[in-house]
Amino acid sequence: MTQEFKADNGVLIVDEEKVTLKFSKIYRKPDTVIPLKEIESFELKKTPSFYFNRHGYISFKIRGDYFDHPMDSLQQVYANTNALVVVSKTSYNNMVVAKNLIDHYKSAIIPDEPATPSATPSSSSSSAANVIEELRKAAELRDAGILSSDEFEQLKRKLMNG
């Protein structure tokens, strides 16, 4: 299921496999498509120092990108092809939902490395805690209308069956 979240300089499009930063045409930047597996980290940050009462930004760090993009000014955020500016409190709250959705989709990605055949008792208890946390997040997304009941049930079965 694809969801769109409006930002000041474009739209964040989130689905089960990727995020797309679609910039407004006036910025003359190509869209950035980032597969979820390639997202090393991302942050949603409020920055009160921005001019014009800007609220913050959401930015993505891609695996293998060793350059730390400075985000100290509004101009630096606008110049970053892996970031969107968040203007209003409503937009910021929408990006919180987007962040939770991305976290949810990233948690469902099966790692490329093979799993160990036997689990130790401590890893199985932490695994159970992770399943409970993922179910809690999924329920929040369902309650927010981001996941349908069918998608929630499908994810629940997947999590419960390991």
DSSP file (Angstrom, degrees, kcal/mol; ACC not computed):
  #  RESIDUE AA STRUCTURE BP1 BP2  ACC     N-H-->O    O-->H-N    N-H-->O    O-->H-N    TCO  KAPPA ALPHA  PHI   PSI    X-CA   Y-CA   Z-CA
    1    1 A M              0   0    0      0, 0.0     2,-0.4     0, 0.0    15,-0.0   0.000 360.0 360.0 360.0 127.6    0.0    0.0    0.0
    2    2 A T        -     0   0    0     13,-0.1     2,-0.4    14,-0.1    13,-0.2  -0.765 360.0-171.1 -95.6 133.8    1.5    3.4   -1.1
    3    3 A Q  E     -A   14   0A   0     11,-2.6    11,-2.9    -2,-0.4     2,-0.4  -0.956   8.8-150.7-123.0 143.2    1.1    6.4    1.2
    4    4 A E  E     -A   13   0A   0     -2,-0.4     2,-0.4     9,-0.2     9,-0.2  -0.935   7.6-169.6-116.1 139.0    1.9   10.0    0.3
    5    5 A F  E     -A   12   0A   0      7,-2.5     7,-3.1    -2,-0.4     2,-0.2  -0.983  20.2-132.5-130.8 119.1    3.0   12.6    2.9
    6    6 A K  E     +A   11   0A   0     -2,-0.4     2,-0.2     5,-0.2     5,-0.2  -0.478  26.6 177.1 -77.2 136.8    3.3   16.3    1.8
    7    7 A A  E >   -A   10   0A   0      3,-3.0     3,-0.5    -2,-0.2    79,-0.2  -0.719  44.0 -98.4-124.0 177.7    6.3   18.4    2.7
    8    8 A D  T 3  S+     0   0    0     77,-3.1    78,-0.1    -2,-0.2     3,-0.1   0.890 120.8  30.3 -68.2 -39.9    7.3   22.0    1.9
    9    9 A N  T 3  S-     0   0    0     76,-0.5    15,-2.2    14,-0.0     2,-0.3   0.178 132.2 -40.4-108.9  17.8    9.5   21.1   -1.0
   10   10 A G  E <  S-AB   7  23A   0     -3,-0.5    -3,-3.0    13,-0.3     2,-0.4  -0.996  70.7 -63.4 161.5-155.0    7.8   18.0   -2.3
   11   11 A V  E     -AB   6  22A   0     11,-2.5    11,-2.9    -2,-0.3     2,-0.6  -0.986  26.6-141.2-133.5 138.9    6.1   14.7   -1.3
   12   12 A L  E     -AB   5  21A   0     -7,-3.1    -7,-2.5    -2,-0.4     2,-0.5  -0.910  20.0-164.6 -98.7 121.4    7.4   11.6    0.6
   13   13 A I  E     -AB   4  20A   0      7,-2.9     7,-2.7    -2,-0.6     2,-0.4  -0.935   6.9-170.9-111.0 124.8    6.0    8.5   -1.0
   14   14 A V  E     +AB   3  19A   0    -11,-2.9   -11,-2.6    -2,-0.5     2,-0.2  -0.952  13.6 155.8-121.1 130.6    6.3    5.3    1.1
   15   15 A D        -     0   0    0      3,-2.3   -13,-0.1    -2,-0.4    21,-0.1  -0.811  58.2 -83.0-137.4-174.2    5.5    1.7    0.1
   16   16 A E  S    S+     0   0    0     -2,-0.2     3,-0.1     1,-0.2    92,-0.1   0.657 124.1  30.1 -66.6 -17.2    6.6   -1.7    1.3
   17   17 A E  S    S+     0   0    0      1,-0.2    19,-2.6    19,-0.1    20,-0.4   0.651 122.1   4.4-116.6 -22.3    9.8   -1.7   -0.8
   18   18 A K  E     - C   0  35A   0     17,-0.3    -3,-2.3    18,-0.1     2,-0.4  -0.969  51.8-127.6-157.1 165.7   11.0    1.9   -1.1
   19   19 A V  E     -BC  14  34A   0     15,-2.5    15,-3.2    -2,-0.3     2,-0.5  -0.967  23.1-159.5-118.3 144.5   10.7    5.6   -0.2
   20   20 A T  E     -BC  13  33A   0     -7,-2.7    -7,-2.9    -2,-0.4     2,-0.8  -0.990   8.9-155.4-125.1 127.7   10.5    8.2   -2.9
   21   21 A L  E     -BC  12  32A   0     11,-3.1    11,-2.3    -2,-0.5     2,-0.8  -0.902  15.6-168.3 -99.3 108.2   11.3   11.9   -2.4
   22   22 A K  E     -B   11   0A   0    -11,-2.9   -11,-2.5    -2,-0.8     2,-0.2  -0.869  10.8-151.3-103.4 107.9    9.4   13.6   -5.1
   23   23 A F  E     -B   10   0A   0     -2,-0.8   -13,-0.3     6,-0.2     8,-0.1  -0.510  22.6-101.2 -83.8 145.9   10.5   17.2   -5.3
   24   24 A S    >   -     0   0    0    -15,-2.2     3,-1.9    -2,-0.2     5,-0.4  -0.326  35.3-115.4 -60.0 145.7    8.4   20.1   -6.4
   25   25 A K  G >  S+     0   0    0      1,-0.3     3,-1.6     2,-0.2    -1,-0.1   0.786 110.2  68.5 -58.2 -30.7    9.2   21.1  -10.0
   26   26 A I  G 3  S+     0   0    0      1,-0.3    -1,-0.3     2,-0.1    -2,-0.1   0.726  94.4  57.6 -65.0 -19.1   10.4   24.6   -9.0
   27   27 A Y  G <  S-     0   0    0     -3,-1.9    -1,-0.3   -18,-0.1    -2,-0.2   0.599  95.3-145.1 -87.0 -10.8   13.4   23.0   -7.2
   28   28 A R    <   +     0   0    0     -3,-1.6    -3,-0.1    -4,-0.4    -2,-0.1   0.866  50.0 136.2  49.8  45.3   14.6   21.3  -10.5
   29   29 A K        -     0   0    0     -5,-0.4    -6,-0.2    -6,-0.0    -1,-0.2  -0.947  56.9-114.8-119.1 142.8   15.8   18.2   -8.7
   30   30 A P        -     0   0    0      0, 0.0    -9,-0.0     0, 0.0     2,-0.0  -0.395  41.7 -94.5 -70.3 154.1   15.3   14.7   -9.8
   31   31 A D        -     0   0    0     -9,-0.1     2,-0.6    -8,-0.1    -9,-0.2  -0.361  35.9-135.1 -63.0 147.7   13.2   12.4   -7.6
   32   32 A T  E     -C   21   0A   0    -11,-2.3   -11,-3.1    -3,-0.1     2,-0.5  -0.946  17.5-167.7-109.4 122.5   15.2   10.3   -5.2
   33   33 A V  E     -C   20   0A   0     -2,-0.6   -13,-0.2   -13,-0.2   -15,-0.0  -0.949   6.2-176.2-111.1 123.8   14.1    6.7   -4.9
   34   34 A I  E     -C   19   0A   0    -15,-3.2   -15,-2.5    -2,-0.5     2,-0.1  -0.960  21.9-135.2-124.2 114.2   15.6    4.7   -2.0
   35   35 A P  E >   -C   18   0A   0      0, 0.0     3,-1.8     0, 0.0     4,-0.5  -0.430  23.3-123.9 -62.1 140.4   15.0    1.0   -1.5
   36   36 A L  G >  S+     0   0    0    -19,-2.6     3,-1.3     1,-0.3   -18,-0.1   0.848 110.8  60.7 -56.3 -35.4   14.2    0.3    2.2
   37   37 A K  G 3  S+     0   0    0    -20,-0.4    -1,-0.3     1,-0.2   -19,-0.1   0.750 102.8  53.3 -63.8 -22.4   17.0   -2.2    2.3
   38   38 A E  G <  S+     0   0    0     -3,-1.8    25,-3.2    24,-0.1     2,-0.8   0.515  80.4 105.1 -92.5  -5.8   19.4    0.6    1.5
   39   39 A I  E <   +D   62   0B   0     -3,-1.3    23,-0.2    -4,-0.5     3,-0.1  -0.666  42.0 178.9 -79.6 112.4   18.3    3.0    4.2
   40   40 A E  E     -     0   0B   0     21,-2.4     2,-0.3    -2,-0.8    -1,-0.2   0.900  67.7 -27.0 -77.4 -43.4   21.0    2.9    6.9
   41   41 A S  E     -D   61   0B   0     20,-1.6    20,-3.4     2,-0.0    -1,-0.3  -0.975  57.2-164.8-161.4 164.3   19.2    5.5    9.1
   42   42 A F  E     -D   60   0B   0     -2,-0.3     2,-0.4    18,-0.2    18,-0.2  -0.985   6.9-156.8-153.6 156.0   16.8    8.4    8.9
   43   43 A E  E     -D   59   0B   0     16,-2.2    16,-2.3    -2,-0.3     2,-0.6  -0.989  14.7-154.8-139.6 146.8   15.7   11.1   11.1
   44   44 A L  E     -D   58   0B   0     -2,-0.4     2,-0.4    14,-0.2    14,-0.2  -0.984  33.8-179.2-114.4 116.2   12.8   13.4   11.6
   45   45 A K  E     -D   57   0B   0     12,-2.9    12,-2.2    -2,-0.6     2,-0.4  -0.955  28.7-142.7-130.6 135.0   14.1   16.5   13.3
   46   46 A K  E     -D   56   0B   0     -2,-0.4    10,-0.3    10,-0.2     9,-0.1  -0.787  19.2-172.0 -86.8 133.9   12.7   19.7   14.5
   47   47 A T    >   -     0   0    0      8,-1.2     3,-1.8    -2,-0.4     7,-0.1  -0.820  10.7-175.0-130.6  93.7   15.0   22.6   14.0
   48   48 A P  T 3  S+     0   0    0      0, 0.0     5,-0.1     0, 0.0    -1,-0.1   0.643  78.0  71.5 -65.1 -13.4   13.8   25.8   15.7
   49   49 A S  T 3  S+     0   0    0      6,-0.1    25,-0.1     4,-0.1     6,-0.1   0.594  72.2 113.4 -80.1  -8.5   16.7   27.8   14.1
   50   50 A F  S X  S-     0   0    0     -3,-1.8     3,-0.6     4,-0.2     4,-0.1  -0.276  70.4-115.1 -62.9 147.7   15.2   27.7   10.6
   51   51 A Y  G >  S+     0   0    0      1,-0.2     3,-1.4     2,-0.2    -1,-0.1  -0.291  93.7  32.1 -73.0 165.9   14.0   30.9    9.1
   52   52 A F  G 3  S-     0   0    0      1,-0.3    -1,-0.2    -2,-0.0    -2,-0.1   0.742 128.2 -73.0  58.2  27.8   10.4   31.6    8.3
   53   53 A N  G <  S+     0   0    0     -3,-0.6    -1,-0.3     1,-0.2    -2,-0.2   0.838  75.0 178.6  60.2  35.6    9.2   29.5   11.2
   54   54 A R    <   -     0   0    0     -3,-1.4    -4,-0.2     1,-0.1    33,-0.2  -0.363  22.7-148.4 -65.9 150.4   10.1   26.2    9.5
   55   55 A H        -     0   0    0     31,-1.5    -8,-1.2     1,-0.3     2,-0.3   0.806  46.4 -85.3 -95.5 -32.5    9.4   23.2   11.7
   56   56 A G  E     -DE  46  86B   0     30,-1.8    30,-3.0   -10,-0.3     2,-0.3  -0.992  38.7 -94.7 161.4-154.7   12.1   20.7   10.6
   57   57 A Y  E     -DE  45  85B   0    -12,-2.2   -12,-2.9    -2,-0.3     2,-0.4  -0.976  10.0-134.4-154.9 163.6   13.1   18.1    8.1
   58   58 A I  E     +DE  44  84B   0     26,-2.1    26,-2.4    -2,-0.3     2,-0.3  -0.999  32.3 178.4-121.5 130.2   13.1   14.4    7.4
   59   59 A S  E     -DE  43  83B   0    -16,-2.3   -16,-2.2    -2,-0.4     2,-0.4  -0.950  17.4-145.2-135.7 155.2   16.4   13.0    5.9
   60   60 A F  E     -D   42   0B   0     22,-2.3     2,-0.5    -2,-0.3   -18,-0.2  -0.954   2.1-153.7-123.1 134.6   17.7    9.6    4.9
   61   61 A K  E     -D   41   0B   0    -20,-3.4   -21,-2.4    -2,-0.4   -20,-1.6  -0.945  20.4-147.8-106.5 125.3   21.2    8.2    5.1
   62   62 A I  E >   -D   39   0B   0     -2,-0.5     3,-2.4   -23,-0.2   -23,-0.2  -0.705  26.3 -96.6 -96.6 141.7   21.9    5.5    2.5
   63   63 A R  T 3  S+     0   0    0    -25,-3.2     3,-0.1    -2,-0.3    -1,-0.1  -0.285 112.5  20.6 -52.5 134.1   24.2    2.6    3.0
   64   64 A G  T 3  S+     0   0    0      1,-0.2     2,-1.1    -3,-0.0    -1,-0.3   0.362  88.5 122.4  85.9  -6.0   27.6    3.3    1.6
   65   65 A D    <   +     0   0    0     -3,-2.4    -1,-0.2     1,-0.2    -3,-0.0  -0.775  31.7 172.0 -90.3  99.9   27.1    7.1    1.6
   66   66 A Y        +     0   0    0     -2,-1.1     2,-0.5    -3,-0.1    -1,-0.2   0.514  44.8 100.1 -91.3  -4.9   30.0    8.2    3.8
   67   67 A F        -     0   0    0     -3,-0.1     2,-0.9     1,-0.0    -2,-0.0  -0.715  69.0-141.4 -82.8 125.1   29.6   11.9    3.3
   68   68 A D        -     0   0    0     -2,-0.5    -2,-0.1    -7,-0.0    -1,-0.0  -0.772  16.9-142.5 -88.2 105.6   27.8   13.5    6.2
   69   69 A H        -     0   0    0     -2,-0.9     2,-0.1     1,-0.1    11,-0.0  -0.545  16.2-126.5 -72.0 119.8   25.5   16.1    4.7
   70   70 A P        -     0   0    0      0, 0.0     3,-0.1     0, 0.0    10,-0.1  -0.422  26.2-177.3 -66.5 141.4   25.3   19.2    6.9
   71   71 A M        +     0   0    0     -2,-0.1     6,-0.1     1,-0.1    -2,-0.0  -0.202  42.4 119.0-131.1  40.1   21.8   20.1    7.8
   72   72 A D  S    S+     0   0    0    -23,-0.0     2,-0.3   -22,-0.0    -1,-0.1   0.701  72.7  35.9 -84.2 -20.1   22.4   23.3    9.8
   73   73 A S  S  > S-     0   0    0     -3,-0.1     4,-1.7     1,-0.1     5,-0.2  -0.889  81.3-113.8-132.1 162.7   20.5   25.7    7.6
   74   74 A L  H  > S+     0   0    0     -2,-0.3     4,-2.6     1,-0.2     5,-0.2   0.882 116.7  56.4 -59.6 -39.8   17.4   25.7    5.5
   75   75 A Q  H  > S+     0   0    0      1,-0.2     4,-1.9     2,-0.2    -1,-0.2   0.883 105.4  51.5 -61.7 -38.9   19.5   26.1    2.4
   76   76 A Q  H  > S+     0   0    0      2,-0.2     4,-1.0     1,-0.2    -1,-0.2   0.879 110.7  48.0 -67.2 -37.1   21.4   22.9    3.2
   77   77 A V  H >< S+     0   0    0     -4,-1.7     3,-0.6     1,-0.2    -2,-0.2   0.931 111.4  49.9 -68.1 -44.6   18.2   21.0    3.7
   78   78 A Y  H 3< S+     0   0    0     -4,-2.6    -2,-0.2     1,-0.2    -1,-0.2   0.851 111.2  50.5 -61.0 -33.6   16.8   22.3    0.4
   79   79 A A  H 3< S+     0   0    0     -4,-1.9     2,-0.4    -5,-0.2    -1,-0.2   0.714  89.4  95.2 -77.8 -20.6   20.0   21.3   -1.4
   80   80 A N    X<  -     0   0    0     -4,-1.0     3,-1.1    -3,-0.6    -9,-0.0  -0.591  61.4-157.6 -77.9 123.3   20.1   17.7    0.0
   81   81 A T  T 3  S+     0   0    0     -2,-0.4    -1,-0.1     1,-0.3   -60,-0.1   0.495  92.3  56.5 -78.7  -1.8   18.5   15.2   -2.4
   82   82 A N  T 3  S+     0   0    0     -5,-0.1   -22,-2.3   -22,-0.0     2,-0.3   0.050 101.2  69.2-112.9  23.7   17.8   12.9    0.5
   83   83 A A  E <   -E   59   0B   0     -3,-1.1     2,-0.4   -24,-0.2   -24,-0.2  -0.990  56.1-159.5-144.2 149.9   15.8   15.3    2.6
   84   84 A L  E     -E   58   0B   0    -26,-2.4   -26,-2.1    -2,-0.3     2,-0.4  -0.972  24.4-122.9-126.1 144.5   12.5   17.1    2.7
   85   85 A V  E     -E   57   0B   0     -2,-0.4   -77,-3.1   -28,-0.2   -76,-0.5  -0.694  17.7-149.8 -87.3 136.5   11.5   20.2    4.6
   86   86 A V  E     +E   56   0B   0    -30,-3.0   -30,-1.8    -2,-0.4   -31,-1.5  -0.939  17.5 177.7-109.9 121.2    8.6   20.0    7.0
   87   87 A V        +     0   0    0     -2,-0.5    -1,-0.2   -33,-0.2     2,-0.1   0.957  52.7  34.6 -91.2 -60.1    6.7   23.3    7.4
   88   88 A S  S  > S-     0   0    0    -34,-0.1     4,-2.5     1,-0.1     5,-0.1  -0.434  77.9-110.7-101.5 168.9    3.7   23.1    9.6
   89   89 A K  H  > S+     0   0    0      2,-0.2     4,-2.7     1,-0.2     5,-0.2   0.877 120.6  54.1 -63.2 -37.0    2.8   21.2   12.7
   90   90 A T  H  > S+     0   0    0      2,-0.2     4,-2.3     1,-0.2    -1,-0.2   0.928 109.3  47.1 -63.1 -45.1    0.4   19.2   10.6
   91   91 A S  H  > S+     0   0    0      2,-0.2     4,-2.2     1,-0.2    -2,-0.2   0.905 111.8  51.3 -62.4 -40.9    3.1   18.3    8.1
   92   92 A Y  H  X S+     0   0    0     -4,-2.5     4,-1.7     2,-0.2    -2,-0.2   0.937 110.0  48.6 -61.5 -46.1    5.4   17.3   11.0
   93   93 A N  H  X S+     0   0    0     -4,-2.7     4,-1.6     1,-0.2    -1,-0.2   0.875 109.8  52.8 -62.9 -37.0    2.7   15.1   12.5
   94   94 A N  H  X S+     0   0    0     -4,-2.3     4,-2.2     1,-0.2    -1,-0.2   0.887 107.4  52.0 -63.0 -38.5    2.2   13.5    9.1
   95   95 A M  H  X S+     0   0    0     -4,-2.2     4,-2.9     2,-0.2    -2,-0.2   0.810 103.2  58.2 -69.3 -29.2    5.9   12.8    8.9
   96   96 A V  H  X S+     0   0    0     -4,-1.7     4,-2.3     2,-0.2    -1,-0.2   0.928 108.1  46.6 -62.2 -43.4    5.8   11.1   12.3
   97   97 A V  H  X S+     0   0    0     -4,-1.6     4,-2.3     2,-0.2    -2,-0.2   0.915 112.4  50.4 -62.7 -42.9    3.2    8.7   10.8
   98   98 A A  H  X S+     0   0    0     -4,-2.2     4,-2.7     2,-0.2    -2,-0.2   0.911 109.1  51.4 -61.4 -42.8    5.5    8.3    7.8
   99   99 A K  H  X S+     0   0    0     -4,-2.9     4,-2.7     1,-0.2    -1,-0.2   0.921 110.7  47.9 -61.0 -44.9    8.5    7.5   10.0
  100  100 A N  H  X S+     0   0    0     -4,-2.3     4,-2.4     2,-0.2    -1,-0.2   0.889 111.8  50.5 -63.1 -38.8    6.4    4.9   11.9
  101  101 A L  H  X S+     0   0    0     -4,-2.3     4,-2.8     2,-0.2    -2,-0.2   0.918 110.8  48.1 -65.6 -43.4    5.3    3.4    8.6
  102  102 A I  H  X S+     0   0    0     -4,-2.7     4,-3.0     2,-0.2     5,-0.2   0.926 111.6  50.5 -62.8 -44.6    8.9    3.2    7.3
  103  103 A D  H  X S+     0   0    0     -4,-2.7     4,-2.1     2,-0.2    -2,-0.2   0.919 111.5  49.5 -56.7 -43.6   10.0    1.6   10.6
  104  104 A H  H  X S+     0   0    0     -4,-2.4     4,-0.9     2,-0.2    -2,-0.2   0.941 113.3  44.3 -62.3 -49.3    7.2   -0.9   10.2
  105  105 A Y  H >< S+     0   0    0     -4,-2.8     3,-0.6     1,-0.2     4,-0.4   0.893 112.6  52.3 -64.7 -39.6    8.1   -1.8    6.6
  106  106 A K  H >< S+     0   0    0     -4,-3.0     3,-1.2     1,-0.2    -1,-0.2   0.870 105.1  55.8 -64.5 -35.7   11.8   -1.9    7.5
  107  107 A S  H 3< S+     0   0    0     -4,-2.1    -1,-0.2     1,-0.2    -2,-0.2   0.758 103.5  55.6 -68.7 -22.7   11.2   -4.4   10.3
  108  108 A A  T << S+     0   0    0     -4,-0.9     2,-0.3    -3,-0.6    -1,-0.2   0.534  82.6 108.2 -86.7  -6.4    9.4   -6.7    7.9
  109  109 A I  S <  S-     0   0    0     -3,-1.2   -92,-0.0    -4,-0.4    -3,-0.0  -0.566  70.6-132.0 -74.8 130.0   12.4   -6.9    5.6
  110  110 A I        -     0   0    0     -2,-0.3    -2,-0.1     1,-0.1    -1,-0.1  -0.702  27.6-116.4 -81.7 126.8   14.1  -10.3    5.8
  111  111 A P        -     0   0    0      0, 0.0     4,-0.1     0, 0.0    -1,-0.1  -0.241  12.2-127.4 -63.2 152.6   17.8   -9.8    6.2
  112  112 A D  S    S+     0   0    0      2,-0.1    -2,-0.0     0, 0.0     0, 0.0   0.756  87.9  86.1 -70.1 -25.1   20.1  -11.1    3.4
  113  113 A E  S    S-     0   0    0      1,-0.1     2,-0.1     0, 0.0     0, 0.0  -0.546  90.2-108.2 -79.0 141.3   22.2  -13.1    5.9
  114  114 A P        -     0   0    0      0, 0.0     2,-0.1     0, 0.0    -1,-0.1  -0.407  35.0-115.1 -68.2 144.9   20.9  -16.6    6.8
  115  115 A A        -     0   0    0     -4,-0.1     3,-0.0     1,-0.1     0, 0.0  -0.426  33.2 -99.4 -76.1 153.3   19.5  -17.0   10.3
  116  116 A T        -     0   0    0      1,-0.1    -1,-0.1    -2,-0.1     0, 0.0  -0.518  28.6-129.9 -72.2 141.9   21.2  -19.2   12.8
  117  117 A P  S    S+     0   0    0      0, 0.0     2,-0.4     0, 0.0    -1,-0.1   0.831  89.0  42.8 -66.8 -33.0   19.6  -22.6   13.1
  118  118 A S  S    S-     0   0    0     -3,-0.0     2,-0.4     0, 0.0    -2,-0.1  -0.937  73.2-147.8-119.3 139.1   19.3  -22.7   16.9
  119  119 A A        -     0   0    0     -2,-0.4     0, 0.0     4,-0.0     0, 0.0  -0.817  14.7-130.5-102.7 140.3   18.2  -19.8   19.1
  120  120 A T     >  -     0   0    0     -2,-0.4     4,-2.2     1,-0.1     3,-0.2  -0.495  29.8-108.1 -80.6 159.0   19.4  -19.3   22.6
  121  121 A P  H  > S+     0   0    0      0, 0.0     4,-1.9     0, 0.0     5,-0.2   0.882 119.4  51.2 -56.4 -39.4   16.9  -18.7   25.3
  122  122 A S  H  > S+     0   0    0      1,-0.2     4,-2.0     2,-0.2     5,-0.2   0.886 110.2  48.6 -68.0 -35.9   17.8  -15.0   25.6
  123  123 A S  H  > S+     0   0    0     -3,-0.2     4,-2.1     1,-0.2    -1,-0.2   0.853 109.8  52.3 -72.0 -31.7   17.5  -14.4   21.9
  124  124 A S  H  X S+     0   0    0     -4,-2.2     4,-2.1     2,-0.2    -1,-0.2   0.868 110.2  48.0 -71.7 -33.5   14.1  -16.1   21.8
  125  125 A S  H  X S+     0   0    0     -4,-1.9     4,-1.9     2,-0.2    -2,-0.2   0.891 114.0  46.0 -72.0 -37.5   12.8  -13.9   24.7
  126  126 A S  H  X S+     0   0    0     -4,-2.0     4,-2.0     2,-0.2    -2,-0.2   0.853 111.1  54.6 -70.3 -31.6   14.1  -10.8   22.9
  127  127 A S  H  X S+     0   0    0     -4,-2.1     4,-2.3     2,-0.2    -2,-0.2   0.909 107.0  49.8 -64.0 -42.6   12.5  -12.1   19.7
  128  128 A A  H  X S+     0   0    0     -4,-2.1     4,-2.3     1,-0.2    -2,-0.2   0.898 109.8  51.0 -62.6 -40.3    9.2  -12.5   21.5
  129  129 A A  H  X S+     0   0    0     -4,-1.9     4,-2.3     1,-0.2    -1,-0.2   0.884 109.4  50.9 -64.2 -38.0    9.5   -8.9   22.7
  130  130 A N  H  X S+     0   0    0     -4,-2.0     4,-2.7     2,-0.2    -2,-0.2   0.902 109.0  50.9 -65.6 -40.6   10.2   -7.7   19.2
  131  131 A V  H  X S+     0   0    0     -4,-2.3     4,-2.5     2,-0.2    -2,-0.2   0.925 111.0  48.5 -62.2 -44.6    7.2   -9.5   17.8
  132  132 A I  H  X S+     0   0    0     -4,-2.3     4,-2.2     2,-0.2    -2,-0.2   0.918 112.6  48.4 -61.7 -43.6    5.0   -7.9   20.5
  133  133 A E  H  X S+     0   0    0     -4,-2.3     4,-2.4     2,-0.2    -2,-0.2   0.910 111.7  49.3 -64.4 -42.2    6.4   -4.5   19.7
  134  134 A E  H  X S+     0   0    0     -4,-2.7     4,-2.7     1,-0.2    -2,-0.2   0.893 110.7  50.5 -64.7 -39.5    5.9   -5.0   15.9
  135  135 A L  H  X S+     0   0    0     -4,-2.5     4,-2.4     2,-0.2    -1,-0.2   0.901 109.8  51.1 -63.3 -39.9    2.3   -6.1   16.5
  136  136 A R  H  X S+     0   0    0     -4,-2.2     4,-1.9     2,-0.2    -2,-0.2   0.928 112.1  46.2 -62.8 -45.4    1.8   -3.0   18.6
  137  137 A K  H  X S+     0   0    0     -4,-2.4     4,-2.3     1,-0.2    -2,-0.2   0.914 112.2  50.9 -63.3 -42.7    3.2   -0.7   15.9
  138  138 A A  H  X S+     0   0    0     -4,-2.7     4,-2.4     1,-0.2    -1,-0.2   0.895 108.2  52.1 -62.9 -39.7    1.1   -2.5   13.2
  139  139 A A  H  X S+     0   0    0     -4,-2.4     4,-2.9     2,-0.2    -1,-0.2   0.892 108.6  51.2 -63.3 -39.5   -2.1   -2.0   15.3
  140  140 A E  H  X S+     0   0    0     -4,-1.9     4,-1.8     2,-0.2    -2,-0.2   0.915 110.9  47.9 -63.0 -42.3   -1.3    1.7   15.6
  141  141 A L  H  <>S+     0   0    0     -4,-2.3     5,-2.3     2,-0.2     6,-1.3   0.881 112.8  48.7 -66.5 -37.2   -0.9    1.9   11.8
  142  142 A R  H ><5S+     0   0    0     -4,-2.4     3,-1.4     4,-0.2    -2,-0.2   0.933 111.5  49.4 -65.3 -45.6   -4.2    0.0   11.3
  143  143 A D  H 3<5S+     0   0    0     -4,-2.9    -2,-0.2     1,-0.3    -1,-0.2   0.800 108.5  53.8 -64.8 -28.3   -6.0    2.3   13.8
  144  144 A A  T 3<5S-     0   0    0     -4,-1.8    -1,-0.3    -5,-0.2    -2,-0.2   0.519 117.8-114.6 -82.6  -5.1   -4.6    5.3   11.9
  145  145 A G  T < 5S+     0   0    0     -3,-1.4    -3,-0.2    -4,-0.3    -2,-0.1   0.564  88.2 112.8  85.5   8.3   -6.0    3.9    8.7
  146  146 A I  S   <S+     0   0    0     -5,-2.3     2,-0.4    -6,-0.2    -4,-0.2   0.872  77.0  42.0 -81.6 -38.8   -2.6    3.4    7.1
  147  147 A L  S    S-     0   0    0     -6,-1.3    -2,-0.3    -9,-0.2    -1,-0.1  -0.885  85.2-130.5-106.1 140.2   -2.9   -0.4    7.1
  148  148 A S     >  -     0   0    0     -2,-0.4     4,-2.4     1,-0.1     5,-0.2  -0.384  29.2-106.9 -77.1 166.2   -6.1   -2.2    6.1
  149  149 A S  H  > S+     0   0    0      1,-0.2     4,-2.6     2,-0.2     5,-0.2   0.884 122.4  51.9 -61.0 -38.5   -7.5   -4.9    8.4
  150  150 A D  H  > S+     0   0    0      2,-0.2     4,-2.5     1,-0.2    -1,-0.2   0.922 109.7  48.0 -64.7 -43.9   -6.4   -7.5    5.8
  151  151 A E  H  > S+     0   0    0      2,-0.2     4,-2.4     1,-0.2    -2,-0.2   0.899 112.1  50.6 -63.4 -39.3   -2.9   -6.1    5.7
  152  152 A F  H  X S+     0   0    0     -4,-2.4     4,-2.8     2,-0.2    -2,-0.2   0.938 111.4  47.1 -62.2 -47.2   -2.7   -6.1    9.5
  153  153 A E  H  X S+     0   0    0     -4,-2.6     4,-2.5     2,-0.2    -2,-0.2   0.891 111.7  51.2 -63.0 -39.8   -3.9   -9.7    9.7
  154  154 A Q  H  X S+     0   0    0     -4,-2.5     4,-2.1     2,-0.2    -1,-0.2   0.927 113.0  44.9 -63.0 -45.3   -1.4  -10.8    7.0
  155  155 A L  H  X S+     0   0    0     -4,-2.4     4,-2.8     2,-0.2     5,-0.2   0.901 110.9  54.4 -65.2 -40.7    1.4   -9.1    8.9
  156  156 A K  H  X S+     0   0    0     -4,-2.8     4,-2.7     1,-0.2     5,-0.2   0.927 109.4  47.3 -59.5 -46.3    0.2  -10.6   12.2
  157  157 A R  H  X S+     0   0    0     -4,-2.5     4,-2.0     1,-0.2    -1,-0.2   0.915 112.1  50.7 -60.7 -43.0    0.3  -14.1   10.8
  158  158 A K  H  < S+     0   0    0     -4,-2.1     4,-0.5     1,-0.2    -2,-0.2   0.918 113.5  44.6 -62.3 -44.0    3.8  -13.5    9.3
  159  159 A L  H >< S+     0   0    0     -4,-2.8     3,-0.7     1,-0.2    -2,-0.2   0.900 113.7  49.5 -67.5 -41.0    5.1  -12.2   12.7
  160  160 A M  H 3< S+     0   0    0     -4,-2.7    -1,-0.2     1,-0.2    -2,-0.2   0.816 110.9  49.5 -70.7 -29.8    3.5  -15.0   14.7
  161  161 A N  T 3<        0   0    0     -4,-2.0    -1,-0.2    -5,-0.2    -2,-0.2   0.504 360.0 360.0 -87.5  -3.6    4.8  -17.7   12.4
  162  162 A G    <         0   0    0     -3,-0.7    -3,-0.2    -4,-0.5    -4,-0.1   0.491 360.0 360.0  71.8 360.0    8.3  -16.3   12.6
